[in-house]
Amino acid sequence: MASEFVFAPPATVSVPVVGQTARFPVHRIYCVGRNYEDHAKEMGFTGAVHREAGGLSADAAVVVEAGQTGTVDYPTLTKNLHHEIELVVAIGTGGKNISAADAHKHIFGYAVGLDMTRRDLQNEMKKQGRPWDIGKGFEQSAPIGPIVPVAQAGDAEKAEISLQVNGTDRQRSNVSKLIWNVAETIEHLSAAWELQPGDLIYSGTPEGVAAVVAGDTLVGEVAGLPVLTVKIV
């Protein structure tokens, strides 16, 4: 007999897959912070870089279909919303304590993503020594474009990554500059959490993060992957 619920459960969040009719169901989103040296420096960190990782629920994703422009509502409680362009790694096979040497066996594909940040709230929480989930984990904070399966993605981990706002360059770097590379990130995350099929890993953002306002159009690219276009409304 089918289960009954006291209210209708939310629909499964899913991302289109290039070349397939089947979609990628999202389980959880992990975000890696301070994973490009120049970004860590622009955020005021010097010396040894302490990389960070945290989790978001699937409903933070804003799924943008191929060739379309997604919309992100300017969030509440902030006057300083920042963009962060990132390579997203889609996990197809889960596991615990995955070694870096085996990590790529667990990757389904790659996509372009944005990790939107309420920077003022994040900075205030840091000053108080409190968790800064409120700066990161809000609705529509994780736009993502279509996923390209590994076999068709080329060398996404050595690709140029960039973001333009209203046609002007804001961020431009190369994924090869990650401090923790993708395999090391998977090793680290899987030691702390059991990764599941459907997990998305936002691998970190390069330098050039800055504020956006309602009306701005963001175009994010990782060479070889579908472009991600989002408008702030």
DOLO-341120 format. One record per residue: residue in one letter; x, y, z of N, C-alpha, C, O in turn. Coordinates in nm, 2 decimals. Last residue first. Layout:
residues N
   type       nX       nY       nZ      caX      caY      caZ       cX       cY       cZ       oX       oY       oZ
      A        X        Y        Z        X        Y        Z        X        Y        Z        X        Y        Z
...
***
This chain:
residues 233
   type       nX       nY       nZ      caX      caY      caZ       cX       cY       cZ       oX       oY       oZ
      V     1.66     3.92    -0.97     1.53     3.99    -0.99     1.48     4.04    -0.85     1.38     4.10    -0.84
      I     1.94     3.84    -1.17     1.89     3.87    -1.03     1.77     3.96    -1.04     1.77     4.06    -1.11
      K     1.97     3.58    -1.41     1.93     3.72    -1.38     1.89     3.74    -1.24     1.81     3.66    -1.19
      V     2.21     3.37    -1.55     2.12     3.39    -1.44     2.09     3.54    -1.43     2.19     3.62    -1.44
      T     2.35     3.11    -1.73     2.31     3.25    -1.74     2.19     3.27    -1.63     2.10     3.20    -1.63
      L     2.61     2.90    -1.80     2.51     2.93    -1.70     2.48     3.08    -1.70     2.56     3.16    -1.68
      V     2.70     2.70    -2.08     2.71     2.83    -2.01     2.59     2.84    -1.92     2.48     2.79    -1.95
      P     2.81     2.36    -2.07     2.71     2.46    -2.11     2.72     2.59    -2.02     2.74     2.58    -1.90
      L     3.17     2.32    -2.10     3.05     2.29    -2.04     2.94     2.39    -2.08     2.98     2.50    -2.12
      G     3.41     2.41    -2.21     3.36     2.27    -2.25     3.23     2.23    -2.19     3.18     2.13    -2.22
      A     3.51     2.62    -1.95     3.53     2.58    -2.09     3.49     2.43    -2.11     3.53     2.35    -2.04
      V     3.26     2.75    -1.77     3.37     2.66    -1.76     3.39     2.60    -1.89     3.30     2.54    -1.95
      E     3.09     3.06    -1.70     3.14     2.96    -1.80     3.26     2.88    -1.74     3.34     2.93    -1.66
      G     2.81     3.27    -1.65     2.92     3.19    -1.59     2.96     3.08    -1.69     2.88     3.02    -1.76
      V     2.67     3.57    -1.64     2.70     3.46    -1.73     2.83     3.39    -1.69     2.93     3.45    -1.69
      L     2.41     3.76    -1.50     2.54     3.69    -1.47     2.55     3.58    -1.57     2.46     3.50    -1.59
      T     2.26     4.07    -1.49     2.27     3.94    -1.56     2.41     3.88    -1.54     2.50     3.95    -1.58
      D     2.08     4.27    -1.26     2.21     4.23    -1.31     2.19     4.09    -1.38     2.11     4.00    -1.33
      G     1.84     4.32    -1.13     1.86     4.36    -1.27     1.98     4.32    -1.34     1.99     4.32    -1.46
      A     1.96     4.37    -0.81     1.85     4.33    -0.89     1.86     4.40    -1.03     1.90     4.52    -1.04
      V     2.32     4.33    -0.79     2.19     4.39    -0.75     2.09     4.34    -0.85     2.11     4.28    -0.95
      V     2.63     4.20    -0.65     2.53     4.21    -0.76     2.40     4.27    -0.70     2.38     4.26    -0.58
      A     2.97     4.23    -0.54     2.82     4.24    -0.52     2.75     4.25    -0.65     2.80     4.30    -0.76
      A     3.22     3.98    -0.61     3.18     4.12    -0.58     3.03     4.12    -0.58     2.96     4.01    -0.60
      V     3.53     3.80    -0.67     3.39     3.81    -0.62     3.35     3.95    -0.58     3.43     4.03    -0.54
      G     3.79     3.77    -0.75     3.70     3.86    -0.83     3.56     3.86    -0.78     3.47     3.93    -0.84
      E     3.93     3.43    -0.75     3.92     3.57    -0.71     3.83     3.65    -0.80     3.79     3.61    -0.91
      P     3.72     3.13    -0.77     3.85     3.21    -0.79     3.82     3.35    -0.74     3.71     3.39    -0.70
      T     3.56     2.90    -0.55     3.55     3.01    -0.65     3.69     3.08    -0.65     3.75     3.10    -0.55
      G     3.46     2.55    -0.52     3.53     2.67    -0.48     3.53     2.78    -0.59     3.51     2.74    -0.71
      S     3.30     2.34    -0.60     3.44     2.31    -0.57     3.52     2.43    -0.52     3.64     2.42    -0.49
      Y     3.02     2.19    -0.50     3.06     2.32    -0.56     3.21     2.34    -0.51     3.23     2.35    -0.39
      I     2.89     1.88    -0.56     3.00     1.95    -0.49     3.04     2.08    -0.57     3.09     2.07    -0.68
      L     2.60     1.71    -0.51     2.67     1.81    -0.59     2.77     1.87    -0.51     2.75     1.92    -0.40
      D     2.47     1.38    -0.50     2.53     1.49    -0.44     2.60     1.58    -0.54     2.65     1.53    -0.64
      G     2.38     1.16    -0.64     2.29     1.28    -0.65     2.35     1.40    -0.57     2.30     1.51    -0.58
      P     2.48     0.91    -0.42     2.45     0.95    -0.56     2.35     1.06    -0.56     2.25     1.07    -0.48
      Q     2.65     1.05    -0.14     2.54     0.97    -0.19     2.53     1.01    -0.34     2.56     1.12    -0.38
      L     2.91     1.02     0.12     2.86     1.08    -0.01     2.75     0.99    -0.07     2.76     0.87    -0.05
      E     2.91     1.06     0.45     2.89     0.95     0.35     2.83     1.02     0.22     2.72     1.06     0.22
      W     3.14     1.29     0.57     3.01     1.26     0.54     3.01     1.14     0.44     3.10     1.13     0.36
      A     3.42     1.29     0.62     3.33     1.36     0.71     3.19     1.32     0.70     3.11     1.32     0.80
      A     3.53     1.16     0.41     3.58     1.12     0.54     3.49     1.18     0.65     3.47     1.13     0.76
      S     3.42     1.28     0.19     3.37     1.15     0.22     3.43     1.09     0.35     3.38     0.99     0.40
      L     3.57     1.52     0.18     3.42     1.52     0.22     3.38     1.39     0.26     3.30     1.37     0.35
      H     3.83     1.43     0.12     3.80     1.50     0.24     3.66     1.49     0.28     3.62     1.46     0.39
      E     3.79     1.31    -0.13     3.85     1.23    -0.02     3.81     1.30     0.11     3.77     1.23     0.20
      I     3.69     1.52    -0.28     3.61     1.41    -0.26     3.66     1.32    -0.14     3.58     1.28    -0.06
      T     3.92     1.68    -0.28     3.80     1.73    -0.22     3.70     1.62    -0.19     3.64     1.61    -0.08
      E     4.10     1.53    -0.42     4.13     1.56    -0.28     4.00     1.61    -0.21     3.98     1.57    -0.09
      A     3.97     1.54    -0.67     3.99     1.42    -0.61     4.02     1.43    -0.46     3.96     1.36    -0.38
      V     3.99     1.82    -0.73     3.86     1.75    -0.71     3.87     1.62    -0.64     3.79     1.59    -0.55
      N     4.24     1.98    -0.52     4.18     1.94    -0.64     4.06     1.86    -0.62     4.02     1.83    -0.51
      W     4.27     2.24    -0.31     4.23     2.10    -0.31     4.18     2.07    -0.44     4.08     2.13    -0.49
      I     4.32     2.47    -0.48     4.41     2.43    -0.38     4.39     2.28    -0.35     4.48     2.20    -0.36
      L     4.28     2.52    -0.83     4.22     2.47    -0.70     4.33     2.43    -0.60     4.43     2.37    -0.64
      K     4.39     2.57    -1.07     4.44     2.65    -0.96     4.37     2.61    -0.83     4.41     2.67    -0.72
      S     4.25     2.44    -1.27     4.37     2.38    -1.22     4.43     2.45    -1.10     4.52     2.39    -1.04
      V     4.05     2.62    -1.35     4.02     2.52    -1.24     4.14     2.45    -1.19     4.14     2.40    -1.08
      N     4.15     2.95    -1.38     4.16     2.82    -1.43     4.13     2.72    -1.32     4.19     2.74    -1.21
      S     3.98     3.27    -1.42     4.09     3.19    -1.37     4.09     3.05    -1.44     4.04     3.04    -1.55
      R     3.79     3.55    -1.36     3.85     3.47    -1.46     3.98     3.40    -1.41     4.07     3.46    -1.35
      Q     3.52     3.76    -1.28     3.61     3.65    -1.24     3.66     3.58    -1.36     3.59     3.55    -1.46
      R     3.42     3.98    -1.43     3.44     3.99    -1.29     3.54     3.88    -1.24     3.63     3.92    -1.16
      D     3.38     4.14    -1.74     3.45     4.04    -1.67     3.45     4.07    -1.52     3.49     4.18    -1.48
      T     3.06     4.24    -1.84     3.19     4.28    -1.80     3.25     4.17    -1.71     3.19     4.12    -1.63
      G     2.80     4.18    -1.90     2.89     4.18    -2.01     3.03     4.22    -1.97     3.12     4.23    -2.06
      N     2.67     4.17    -1.65     2.63     4.27    -1.75     2.73     4.29    -1.86     2.76     4.40    -1.90
      V     2.94     3.99    -1.55     2.82     4.06    -1.50     2.78     4.17    -1.59     2.86     4.27    -1.60
      Q     3.09     3.68    -1.61     3.07     3.82    -1.65     2.94     3.87    -1.59     2.84     3.79    -1.57
      L     3.34     3.45    -1.51     3.20     3.51    -1.48     3.20     3.65    -1.53     3.29     3.73    -1.50
      S     3.51     3.14    -1.57     3.50     3.29    -1.58     3.35     3.32    -1.54     3.26     3.24    -1.55
      I     3.78     2.91    -1.62     3.65     2.94    -1.55     3.64     3.09    -1.54     3.73     3.16    -1.52
      E     3.94     2.68    -1.83     3.92     2.82    -1.79     3.78     2.83    -1.73     3.68     2.78    -1.78
      A     4.01     2.35    -1.69     3.95     2.44    -1.79     3.95     2.58    -1.73     3.96     2.60    -1.61
      K     4.09     2.12    -1.57     4.19     2.21    -1.61     4.14     2.32    -1.70     4.22     2.37    -1.78
      E     3.86     1.98    -1.52     3.94     2.01    -1.40     4.06     2.10    -1.44     4.14     2.14    -1.35
      A     3.76     1.90    -1.77     3.70     2.01    -1.69     3.78     2.06    -1.58     3.76     2.18    -1.53
      D     3.86     1.79    -2.03     3.93     1.80    -1.90     3.88     1.92    -1.82     3.94     2.03    -1.81
      G     3.54     1.66    -2.15     3.68     1.70    -2.17     3.75     1.71    -2.03     3.72     1.64    -1.94
      A     3.29     1.55    -2.11     3.32     1.68    -2.05     3.46     1.73    -2.08     3.49     1.85    -2.04
      Q     3.20     1.30    -2.18     3.19     1.41    -2.28     3.24     1.55    -2.23     3.23     1.65    -2.30
      A     3.25     1.14    -1.96     3.31     1.10    -2.09     3.30     1.21    -2.20     3.38     1.21    -2.29
      V     3.10     1.26    -1.76     3.24     1.27    -1.76     3.30     1.24    -1.90     3.39     1.31    -1.94
      P     2.81     1.45    -1.87     2.87     1.33    -1.82     3.03     1.33    -1.84     3.07     1.40    -1.94
      V     2.72     1.77    -1.77     2.78     1.69    -1.88     2.85     1.57    -1.82     2.94     1.58    -1.74
      I     2.43     1.92    -1.65     2.54     1.84    -1.62     2.59     1.77    -1.75     2.51     1.71    -1.83
      P     2.32     2.26    -1.69     2.31     2.12    -1.73     2.44     2.05    -1.69     2.55     2.11    -1.70
      G     2.37     2.49    -1.41     2.34     2.46    -1.54     2.34     2.31    -1.57     2.36     2.23    -1.47
      I     2.26     2.63    -1.10     2.34     2.53    -1.17     2.28     2.51    -1.31     2.16     2.51    -1.33
      P     2.25     2.83    -0.80     2.22     2.81    -0.94     2.31     2.71    -1.01     2.43     2.70    -0.98
      A     2.21     2.85    -0.50     2.30     2.76    -0.57     2.25     2.73    -0.72     2.21     2.62    -0.75
      S     2.03     2.99    -0.35     2.17     3.03    -0.34     2.26     2.95    -0.43     2.38     2.98    -0.43
      Q     1.75     2.95    -0.32     1.80     3.00    -0.45     1.95     3.04    -0.45     1.99     3.12    -0.52
      E     1.74     3.00     0.03     1.68     2.96    -0.10     1.74     3.03    -0.22     1.78     3.14    -0.21
      F     2.07     2.96     0.19     1.93     3.02     0.17     1.87     2.98     0.04     1.94     2.92    -0.04
      G     2.34     2.93     0.32     2.24     2.83     0.30     2.10     2.89     0.30     2.02     2.88     0.39
      K     2.51     3.16     0.36     2.53     3.07     0.25     2.41     2.99     0.22     2.37     2.97     0.10
      G     2.46     3.30     0.59     2.52     3.37     0.48     2.52     3.29     0.35     2.54     3.34     0.24
      I     2.37     3.12     0.77     2.27     3.22     0.72     2.33     3.29     0.60     2.25     3.35     0.52
      D     2.60     2.97     0.84     2.50     2.91     0.74     2.41     3.02     0.68     2.37     3.01     0.57
      W     2.81     3.04     1.01     2.76     3.14     0.91     2.67     3.08     0.80     2.68     3.12     0.68
      P     2.83     3.01     1.36     2.81     2.94     1.23     2.76     3.04     1.13     2.67     3.13     1.16
      R     3.03     3.27     1.52     2.91     3.18     1.51     2.90     3.12     1.38     2.97     3.16     1.28
      G     3.21     3.47     1.58     3.25     3.33     1.61     3.13     3.23     1.60     3.13     3.12     1.66
      Q     3.15     3.72     1.51     3.09     3.67     1.64     3.13     3.53     1.67     3.09     3.48     1.78
      K     3.26     3.73     1.27     3.31     3.82     1.37     3.27     3.77     1.51     3.34     3.79     1.61
      K     3.10     3.55     1.13     3.25     3.52     1.15     3.30     3.61     1.26     3.37     3.56     1.35
      M     2.87     3.69     1.11     2.87     3.57     1.19     3.01     3.53     1.22     3.04     3.48     1.33
      E     2.95     3.90     0.94     2.90     3.93     1.08     2.91     3.81     1.17     2.95     3.81     1.28
      N     3.00     3.77     0.71     3.11     3.84     0.78     3.07     3.87     0.92     3.15     3.86     1.01
      Q     2.74     3.68     0.64     2.85     3.58     0.66     2.96     3.65     0.74     3.01     3.59     0.84
      L     2.61     3.92     0.60     2.57     3.83     0.71     2.68     3.73     0.74     2.70     3.69     0.86
      D     2.75     4.02     0.38     2.74     4.09     0.51     2.70     4.01     0.62     2.76     4.02     0.73
      R     2.71     3.82     0.18     2.84     3.85     0.24     2.84     3.92     0.37     2.91     3.89     0.46
      R     2.53     3.58     0.10     2.50     3.71     0.17     2.62     3.75     0.25     2.63     3.71     0.37
      T     2.62     3.44    -0.21     2.65     3.46    -0.07     2.60     3.59    -0.02     2.63     3.69    -0.08
      M     2.59     3.17    -0.45     2.55     3.31    -0.41     2.57     3.32    -0.25     2.54     3.23    -0.18
      D     2.76     3.00    -0.64     2.74     2.99    -0.50     2.72     3.13    -0.45     2.81     3.21    -0.42
      L     2.68     2.86    -0.95     2.71     2.98    -0.88     2.67     2.96    -0.73     2.57     2.90    -0.70
      G     2.83     2.62    -1.19     2.74     2.66    -1.08     2.78     2.80    -1.02     2.89     2.85    -1.04
      V     2.84     2.39    -1.45     2.88     2.53    -1.41     2.78     2.57    -1.30     2.66     2.55    -1.31
      A     2.93     2.04    -1.41     2.84     2.15    -1.45     2.90     2.28    -1.40     2.99     2.29    -1.33
      Y     3.00     1.69    -1.47     3.04     1.83    -1.43     2.94     1.93    -1.48     2.87     1.91    -1.58
      G     2.95     1.35    -1.35     2.98     1.46    -1.45     3.01     1.59    -1.39     3.03     1.60    -1.27
      F     2.99     1.14    -1.17     2.90     1.12    -1.29     2.93     1.23    -1.40     2.93     1.19    -1.51
      I     3.25     1.00    -0.99     3.20     1.12    -1.05     3.11     1.09    -1.17     3.15     1.01    -1.26
      H     3.38     0.79    -0.88     3.25     0.83    -0.82     3.19     0.94    -0.89     3.08     0.98    -0.85
      K     3.62     0.76    -0.99     3.53     0.65    -1.02     3.39     0.69    -0.97     3.29     0.63    -1.01
      H     3.77     0.96    -0.88     3.71     0.99    -1.01     3.61     0.88    -1.05     3.53     0.90    -1.14
      A     3.88     0.85    -0.64     3.77     0.95    -0.64     3.70     0.97    -0.77     3.58     0.98    -0.78
      D     4.09     0.69    -0.59     3.96     0.63    -0.64     3.85     0.73    -0.67     3.75     0.69    -0.72
      A     4.28     0.86    -0.49     4.32     0.77    -0.61     4.19     0.71    -0.67     4.19     0.69    -0.79
      A     4.17     0.96    -0.27     4.18     1.05    -0.38     4.21     0.97    -0.51     4.17     1.00    -0.62
      S     3.93     0.72    -0.13     4.07     0.78    -0.15     4.07     0.87    -0.27     3.99     0.85    -0.36
      I     3.65     0.77     0.07     3.70     0.74    -0.06     3.84     0.80    -0.07     3.86     0.92    -0.04
      N     3.49     0.74     0.31     3.64     0.73     0.31     3.70     0.69     0.18     3.78     0.60     0.16
      K     3.20     0.62     0.16     3.27     0.67     0.27     3.42     0.65     0.26     3.46     0.55     0.20
      G     2.98     0.69    -0.13     3.08     0.61    -0.05     3.13     0.69     0.07     3.12     0.81     0.07
      G     2.81     0.68    -0.45     2.84     0.73    -0.32     2.95     0.65    -0.25     3.01     0.55    -0.31
      T     2.82     0.78    -0.78     2.84     0.66    -0.69     2.89     0.71    -0.56     2.99     0.77    -0.55
      G     2.80     1.03    -0.89     2.71     0.92    -0.94     2.71     0.80    -0.85     2.62     0.72    -0.85
      I     2.81     1.37    -0.82     2.85     1.24    -0.77     2.75     1.14    -0.82     2.63     1.15    -0.80
      A     2.93     1.64    -1.00     2.81     1.56    -0.97     2.85     1.42    -0.94     2.92     1.35    -1.02
      V     3.08     1.94    -0.93     3.11     1.80    -0.95     2.99     1.72    -0.91     2.94     1.73    -0.79
      V     3.11     2.26    -1.07     3.03     2.17    -0.99     3.06     2.02    -1.03     3.06     1.99    -1.15
      L     3.31     2.54    -1.06     3.29     2.41    -1.12     3.22     2.32    -1.02     3.26     2.31    -0.91
      E     3.17     2.86    -0.99     3.24     2.74    -0.95     3.21     2.63    -1.05     3.11     2.62    -1.12
      I     3.15     3.20    -0.89     3.14     3.11    -1.00     3.23     2.98    -0.96     3.33     2.99    -0.91
      E     2.98     3.39    -0.68     3.09     3.30    -0.68     3.08     3.20    -0.79     2.99     3.11    -0.77
      H     2.85     3.71    -0.59     2.85     3.60    -0.69     2.98     3.52    -0.66     3.08     3.58    -0.62
      H     2.69     3.85    -0.30     2.80     3.83    -0.39     2.78     3.71    -0.48     2.72     3.61    -0.44
      L     2.50     4.11    -0.17     2.49     3.97    -0.23     2.60     3.95    -0.33     2.62     4.03    -0.42
      N     2.44     4.30     0.05     2.57     4.27    -0.01     2.57     4.13    -0.06     2.63     4.05     0.00
      K     2.23     4.34     0.22     2.25     4.45     0.13     2.38     4.43     0.05     2.44     4.52    -0.01
      T     1.99     4.10     0.34     2.12     4.14     0.30     2.12     4.26     0.21     2.02     4.29     0.15
      L     1.73     4.02     0.41     1.83     4.04     0.52     1.97     4.08     0.47     2.06     4.09     0.56
      T     1.64     3.81     0.12     1.61     3.90     0.23     1.74     3.92     0.32     1.83     3.84     0.31
      P     1.79     3.80    -0.22     1.74     3.75    -0.09     1.71     3.85     0.02     1.76     3.97     0.01
      Y     1.65     3.84    -0.53     1.75     3.90    -0.44     1.70     3.86    -0.30     1.59     3.89    -0.26
      D     1.58     3.54    -0.70     1.53     3.65    -0.62     1.64     3.71    -0.53     1.71     3.63    -0.46
      V     1.70     3.45    -1.01     1.73     3.44    -0.87     1.67     3.56    -0.80     1.71     3.67    -0.83
      T     1.64     3.27    -1.31     1.62     3.39    -1.22     1.64     3.36    -1.08     1.61     3.25    -1.03
      G     1.81     3.17    -1.61     1.74     3.14    -1.48     1.72     3.27    -1.41     1.78     3.37    -1.44
      T     1.77     3.15    -1.94     1.82     3.23    -1.84     1.74     3.21    -1.71     1.62     3.23    -1.71
      Q     1.87     2.86    -2.15     1.77     2.95    -2.09     1.84     3.04    -1.99     1.96     3.02    -1.95
      G     2.04     2.67    -2.26     2.00     2.78    -2.34     1.91     2.88    -2.28     1.87     2.98    -2.34
      A     1.92     2.41    -2.05     2.01     2.45    -2.15     1.96     2.57    -2.23     1.84     2.56    -2.28
      E     1.78     2.54    -1.73     1.78     2.45    -1.85     1.88     2.50    -1.96     1.91     2.62    -1.96
      V     1.89     2.57    -1.41     1.87     2.64    -1.54     1.88     2.55    -1.65     1.99     2.49    -1.67
      V     1.78     2.54    -1.09     1.82     2.46    -1.21     1.78     2.54    -1.33     1.67     2.58    -1.36
      V     1.90     2.63    -0.80     1.82     2.69    -0.91     1.86     2.63    -1.04     1.97     2.66    -1.09
      A     1.91     2.47    -0.49     1.95     2.48    -0.63     1.85     2.55    -0.71     1.73     2.54    -0.69
      A     1.82     2.45    -0.24     1.89     2.57    -0.26     1.92     2.59    -0.41     1.96     2.69    -0.46
      D     1.71     2.20    -0.21     1.62     2.31    -0.26     1.69     2.44    -0.27     1.62     2.54    -0.31
      A     1.90     2.04    -0.10     1.88     2.03    -0.25     1.80     2.15    -0.29     1.81     2.20    -0.41
      S     2.09     2.22     0.15     1.98     2.13     0.11     1.96     2.14    -0.04     2.00     2.24    -0.10
      L     2.44     2.23     0.19     2.32     2.29     0.16     2.21     2.19     0.13     2.25     2.08     0.08
      G     2.74     2.22     0.40     2.64     2.16     0.32     2.51     2.24     0.30     2.48     2.32     0.39
      G     3.10     2.30     0.37     2.97     2.30     0.44     2.86     2.24     0.34     2.89     2.23     0.22
      A     3.44     2.34     0.42     3.33     2.28     0.35     3.21     2.28     0.43     3.21     2.26     0.56
      E     3.75     2.52     0.38     3.63     2.49     0.45     3.53     2.41     0.36     3.54     2.43     0.24
      R     4.11     2.55     0.42     3.99     2.53     0.34     3.87     2.48     0.42     3.89     2.42     0.52
      H     4.32     2.78     0.52     4.24     2.67     0.58     4.11     2.66     0.50     4.02     2.74     0.51
      V     4.64     2.85     0.41     4.50     2.86     0.38     4.42     2.75     0.44     4.45     2.63     0.41
      A     4.89     3.03     0.58     4.83     2.90     0.55     4.68     2.91     0.52     4.61     2.98     0.59
      G     4.89     3.37     0.48     4.96     3.25     0.53     4.89     3.12     0.49     4.84     3.11     0.38
      T     4.57     3.53     0.50     4.71     3.52     0.46     4.77     3.40     0.52     4.72     3.35     0.62
      F     4.26     3.65     0.40     4.33     3.54     0.47     4.47     3.54     0.41     4.49     3.54     0.29
      G     4.09     3.83     0.27     4.16     3.88     0.39     4.24     3.77     0.46     4.29     3.79     0.57
      M     3.98     3.78     0.04     3.89     3.77     0.15     3.96     3.80     0.28     3.90     3.80     0.39
      E     4.19     3.77    -0.13     4.11     3.89    -0.14     4.00     3.89    -0.03     3.95     4.00     0.00
      K     4.30     3.52    -0.04     4.37     3.65    -0.01     4.28     3.77    -0.02     4.29     3.86     0.06
      A     4.12     3.34    -0.15     4.14     3.35     0.00     4.21     3.48     0.04     4.18     3.54     0.14
      H     4.16     3.40    -0.42     4.03     3.43    -0.36     4.04     3.44    -0.20     3.99     3.53    -0.14
      D     4.41     3.30    -0.45     4.39     3.44    -0.47     4.26     3.49    -0.42     4.24     3.60    -0.37
      E     4.38     3.02    -0.40     4.46     3.10    -0.32     4.43     3.25    -0.33     4.42     3.32    -0.23
      Y     4.07     2.86    -0.38     4.16     2.92    -0.47     4.25     3.02    -0.39     4.19     3.10    -0.32
      N     3.91     2.79    -0.17     3.98     2.68    -0.24     4.06     2.73    -0.36     4.12     2.65    -0.44
      R     3.73     2.89     0.02     3.87     2.93     0.02     3.96     2.83    -0.05     4.06     2.79    -0.01
      G     3.49     2.62     0.05     3.53     2.76     0.06     3.69     2.77     0.06     3.76     2.68     0.09
      V     3.26     2.41    -0.11     3.40     2.42    -0.06     3.44     2.57    -0.06     3.43     2.64    -0.16
      C     2.95     2.27    -0.05     3.02     2.39    -0.10     3.16     2.40    -0.03     3.17     2.39     0.09
      Y     2.72     2.03    -0.15     2.84     2.06    -0.06     2.91     2.18    -0.13     2.93     2.18    -0.25
      I     2.39     1.93    -0.15     2.49     2.02    -0.21     2.60     2.05    -0.11     2.57     2.09     0.01
      R     2.21     1.62    -0.21     2.26     1.73    -0.12     2.36     1.81    -0.20     2.42     1.76    -0.30
      H     2.06     1.51    -0.44     2.05     1.47    -0.30     2.08     1.58    -0.20     2.01     1.62    -0.11
      V     1.89     1.55    -0.74     1.98     1.61    -0.64     1.95     1.56    -0.50     1.84     1.56    -0.46
      P     1.89     1.35    -1.02     1.82     1.39    -0.90     1.92     1.44    -0.80     2.02     1.37    -0.77
      F     1.93     1.42    -1.35     2.01     1.39    -1.24     1.94     1.44    -1.11     1.92     1.56    -1.09
      R     1.71     1.27    -1.60     1.77     1.38    -1.53     1.84     1.33    -1.41     1.83     1.22    -1.36
      A     1.70     1.13    -1.93     1.69     1.11    -1.79     1.76     1.23    -1.72     1.86     1.28    -1.77
      T     1.77     1.20    -2.19     1.64     1.24    -2.14     1.63     1.23    -1.99     1.55     1.30    -1.93
      Q     2.10     1.33    -2.27     2.01     1.22    -2.21     1.87     1.28    -2.18     1.86     1.40    -2.15
      G     2.26     1.53    -2.35     2.26     1.41    -2.43     2.17     1.30    -2.38     2.17     1.19    -2.44
      V     2.32     1.66    -2.03     2.34     1.68    -2.17     2.34     1.54    -2.24     2.42     1.45    -2.21
      V     2.07     1.65    -1.80     2.19     1.59    -1.83     2.21     1.60    -1.99     2.12     1.56    -2.06
      P     1.91     1.88    -1.56     1.92     1.81    -1.70     2.06     1.76    -1.72     2.16     1.81    -1.67
      V     1.85     1.80    -1.23     1.92     1.88    -1.32     1.93     1.81    -1.45     1.95     1.68    -1.46
      S     1.59     1.82    -0.97     1.67     1.74    -1.07     1.73     1.84    -1.17     1.68     1.95    -1.20
      V     1.42     1.77    -0.67     1.50     1.86    -0.75     1.59     1.78    -0.84     1.66     1.69    -0.80
      T     1.11     1.61    -0.63     1.26     1.59    -0.64     1.32     1.70    -0.72     1.28     1.72    -0.84
      A     0.86     1.80    -0.45     0.91     1.73    -0.57     1.06     1.72    -0.57     1.13     1.80    -0.51
      P     0.78     1.75    -0.10     0.83     1.83    -0.22     0.87     1.75    -0.33     0.92     1.63    -0.31
      P     0.48     1.58     0.00     0.63     1.60     0.01     0.67     1.68    -0.12     0.61     1.68    -0.22
      A     0.18     1.71     0.12     0.25     1.66     0.00     0.40     1.68     0.01     0.44     1.80     0.03
      F     0.12     1.60     0.46     0.12     1.70     0.36     0.20     1.65     0.24     0.28     1.56     0.26
      V     0.12     1.36     0.58     0.03     1.46     0.64     0.02     1.59     0.55    -0.07     1.66     0.56
      F     0.10     1.08     0.36     0.17     1.18     0.43     0.08     1.29     0.48    -0.03     1.31     0.42
      E     0.10     0.73     0.30     0.03     0.85     0.31     0.11     0.95     0.39     0.18     0.91     0.48
      S     0.24     0.48     0.08     0.25     0.56     0.20     0.16     0.69     0.19     0.14     0.74     0.08
      A     0.05     0.22    -0.08     0.13     0.34    -0.09     0.13     0.42     0.04     0.03     0.42     0.11
      M     0.08    -0.12     0.00     0.00     0.00     0.00     0.09     0.12     0.00     0.19     0.13     0.07
***
